[in-house]
């Protein structure tokens, strides 16, 4: 994954639902190799922003440029083919399928053979299927999921299902990985494992990431830049230390006389 280009530019993006302005004139950028966090109080427009970037919502106005190409309002399957993968705030897996089968589904955009060749199971198909499985086994080993690879997803505890969803996103070989609250609902031990995986993805694999997260201790410890939204607008942007001490950010979260209370990792 190292060296894969992932240049994202969001320009004046707005999104309305009837009379509700979910995102208002937001501009931001993510550069290849960066790990950028988007934070803000509940209802700030964070997930709506990610949904616009990944094609689940259609922006009212503005533009989204990915690797020099406008992708605003492009269909999700095309964005996946272009190299944008994501996880969801609410786990979106197939509970009646195994871990390996869920991950194999993400390989469809990387399949080069036709339906006819697949029916005949031609030698080229066999070679490609072997390659798909090699990639998946690498991801399974990386995420330490060897013991559950053949387990039904619906039988797994919540934290492991979050890990499987990350694995499925990685299976599409994204140049940009979009993560919507990857730590939500996890125990402290599960969060520590996920932090370790994300840092290794960033530092070792060169994975470009943009994530939404509520756990401020995690955000401030792993992010290179932090973007703050409030009532759909960009309130602040900067390095973690700058954001942690930003008076408007503190006020948006907790009021004038309190601070962000960034201690050890705890609940979301």
C-alpha positions in Angstrom: 0.0 0.0 0.0 2.9 2.3 0.5 3.2 5.1 -2.0 -0.3 4.9 -3.3 -1.5 8.4 -4.2 -4.5 9.7 -2.2 -4.9 13.4 -2.6 -8.3 14.6 -1.4 -9.6 18.1 -1.7 -13.0 19.2 -0.4 -14.1 22.6 -1.7 -17.0 24.6 -0.2 -19.1 21.5 0.4 -22.7 21.9 1.5 -25.4 19.4 2.2 -29.0 20.1 3.0 -31.9 17.9 4.0 -35.0 20.1 3.4 -34.5 23.1 5.6 -31.7 21.4 7.7 -28.1 22.4 6.8 -26.1 19.3 7.7 -22.8 20.6 6.1 -22.2 24.2 5.3 -19.3 25.4 3.0 -16.7 23.0 4.4 -13.3 22.9 2.8 -10.5 20.5 3.8 -7.7 18.5 2.4 -6.0 15.1 3.0 -2.6 14.4 1.5 -1.0 11.1 0.6 0.2 9.4 3.8 -1.7 11.6 6.2 -3.9 10.4 9.1 -6.5 13.2 9.6 -9.2 13.2 12.2 -12.6 15.0 12.0 -14.2 15.7 15.3 -17.1 17.7 16.7 -20.1 17.5 19.0 -23.0 15.3 18.2 -24.9 16.6 15.2 -21.9 18.6 13.9 -22.1 17.0 10.4 -19.1 14.6 10.7 -20.8 11.5 9.3 -22.7 13.6 6.7 -19.3 14.8 5.5 -17.9 11.3 5.2 -21.1 10.2 3.4 -20.6 12.9 0.8 -17.0 11.9 0.3 -17.9 8.2 -0.1 -20.9 8.8 -2.3 -23.7 7.8 0.1 -25.1 11.3 0.2 -25.3 13.7 -2.8 -23.8 17.2 -2.0 -26.1 20.2 -2.5 -23.1 22.3 -3.6 -19.3 22.4 -3.7 -16.8 20.0 -5.1 -14.7 16.9 -4.0 -11.5 16.3 -5.9 -9.7 13.0 -5.5 -6.3 12.6 -7.2 -7.1 15.5 -9.6 -10.6 14.2 -10.6 -13.9 15.6 -9.4 -15.9 12.8 -7.7 -18.7 14.8 -6.2 -22.0 12.8 -6.4 -20.2 9.9 -8.1 -21.7 6.5 -7.4 -20.2 4.5 -4.5 -19.1 1.5 -6.7 -17.1 3.9 -8.9 -15.5 5.5 -5.8 -14.4 2.1 -4.6 -12.8 1.3 -7.9 -11.0 4.6 -7.7 -9.5 3.6 -4.4 -11.8 5.0 -1.6 -12.7 2.4 1.0 -14.6 2.9 4.2 -16.0 1.4 7.5 -19.3 2.4 9.0 -20.5 3.8 12.3 -23.0 1.0 12.4 -21.4 -2.3 11.4 -22.4 -3.2 7.8 -21.4 -6.9 7.5 -23.3 -10.0 6.4 -23.8 -11.9 9.7 -24.7 -15.2 8.0 -21.4 -15.4 6.2 -17.9 -16.2 7.5 -15.2 -13.6 8.1 -13.3 -14.8 4.9 -16.5 -14.7 2.8 -17.3 -11.1 4.0 -13.8 -10.0 3.0 -13.9 -11.8 -0.4 -16.9 -9.7 -1.3 -14.6 -6.6 -1.2 -12.4 -8.1 -3.9 -15.0 -7.8 -6.7 -13.7 -4.4 -7.8 -10.3 -6.0 -8.2 -11.5 -8.9 -10.3 -10.4 -8.8 -14.0 -12.2 -11.9 -15.4 -15.6 -12.0 -17.1 -18.7 -13.9 -15.9 -18.2 -16.5 -18.7 -14.6 -17.2 -17.6 -15.8 -17.4 -14.0 -18.4 -20.0 -14.9 -15.8 -22.1 -16.8 -13.3 -21.6 -13.9 -10.6 -21.0 -16.5 -6.9 -21.1 -15.6 -6.7 -17.3 -15.5 -9.6 -17.3 -13.0 -7.9 -19.8 -10.8 -4.7 -17.8 -10.8 -6.6 -14.6 -9.9 -8.5 -16.4 -7.1 -5.3 -17.6 -5.6 -4.0 -14.0 -5.7 -7.2 -12.7 -4.0 -6.8 -15.3 -1.2 -3.1 -14.4 -0.7 -4.0 -10.7 -0.2 -6.8 -11.6 2.3 -4.6 -14.0 4.3 -2.1 -11.1 4.6 -4.8 -8.9 6.0 -6.1 -11.6 8.3 -2.6 -12.2 9.7 -2.1 -8.4 10.1 -5.4 -8.0 12.0 -4.7 -11.2 14.1 -7.9 -12.9 12.9 -6.5 -16.3 12.0 -8.6 -18.1 14.7 -11.9 -16.6 13.4 -11.4 -16.6 9.7 -14.0 -19.4 9.2 -16.4 -18.2 11.9 -19.8 -16.7 11.1 -19.6 -12.9 11.6 -23.0 -13.0 13.5 -21.4 -15.2 16.2 -18.6 -12.8 16.9 -18.4 -10.2 19.7 -18.9 -6.6 18.7 -15.2 -5.6 18.9 -14.1 -8.4 16.6 -16.9 -7.5 14.1 -15.4 -4.0 14.0 -12.1 -5.6 13.2 -13.6 -7.7 10.4 -15.2 -4.5 8.9 -11.7 -2.9 8.9 -10.4 -6.0 7.2 -13.1 -5.9 4.6 -12.3 -2.2 3.8 -8.6 -3.1 3.5 -9.5 -6.0 1.1 -10.5 -3.5 -1.5 -6.9 -2.1 -1.4 -8.0 1.5 -0.9 -5.6 4.4 -1.4 -7.8 6.4 0.9 -9.4 4.7 3.9 -12.4 6.5 5.5 -13.2 5.4 9.0 -16.5 6.4 10.7 -16.1 6.0 14.5 -13.9 2.9 14.4 -13.6 2.8 18.2 -17.3 3.2 19.1 -18.6 0.6 21.5 -15.3 -1.0 22.1 -13.7 -2.0 25.4 -10.4 -0.4 26.5 -8.5 -3.5 25.4 -10.2 -3.6 22.0 -9.5 0.1 21.5 -5.8 -0.5 22.3 -5.7 -3.2 19.6 -7.4 -1.0 17.1 -5.0 1.9 17.8 -2.1 -0.5 17.2 -3.6 -1.6 13.9 -4.2 1.9 12.6 -0.8 3.1 13.6 0.8 0.2 11.8 -1.3 0.8 8.8 -0.2 4.4 8.7 3.5 4.0 9.7 4.2 0.6 8.2 1.8 0.3 5.2 1.7 4.0 4.3 -2.1 4.0 4.4 -3.8 7.4 4.0 -6.7 7.8 6.4 -9.5 10.2 7.4 -11.5 9.3 10.5 -14.3 10.5 12.6 -14.0 9.7 16.2 -15.4 10.9 19.6 -12.6 9.5 21.8 -10.4 12.6 22.2 -7.6 10.8 23.9 -7.2 8.5 20.8 -7.7 11.3 18.3 -5.0 13.5 19.9 -2.5 10.6 20.2 -2.7 9.2 16.6 -3.8 12.1 14.3 -1.4 14.3 12.4 -4.1 17.0 11.8 -7.5 17.5 13.4 -10.4 19.2 11.7 -13.3 20.4 14.0 -16.9 20.8 12.8 -19.7 22.5 14.7 -23.2 22.9 13.4 -22.1 21.8 10.0 -19.3 24.3 9.6 -15.6 24.0 10.0 -14.7 25.6 13.3 -10.9 24.9 13.5 -8.1 23.0 11.9 -4.6 22.3 13.2 -2.2 20.0 14.9 -3.5 18.0 17.9 -1.9 20.2 20.4 -3.3 23.3 18.8 -6.8 21.9 18.7 -6.6 20.7 22.3 -6.0 24.2 23.5 -8.2 26.0 21.0 -10.7 28.1 23.1 -13.5 27.9 20.5 -13.2 24.1 20.3 -13.3 23.8 24.1 -16.4 26.1 24.2 -18.1 24.0 21.4 -17.6 20.8 23.4 -18.0 21.7 27.0 -18.6 25.4 27.6 -16.4 28.4 28.5 -15.0 27.2 31.8 -14.1 23.6 31.1 -11.4 21.8 29.1 -11.4 18.7 26.9 -10.1 16.5 29.7 -7.8 14.5 27.6 -6.7 11.6 29.8 -6.2 8.0 29.1 -8.4 6.2 26.5 -11.9 5.7 27.8 -15.4 5.4 26.5 -16.5 7.2 23.3 
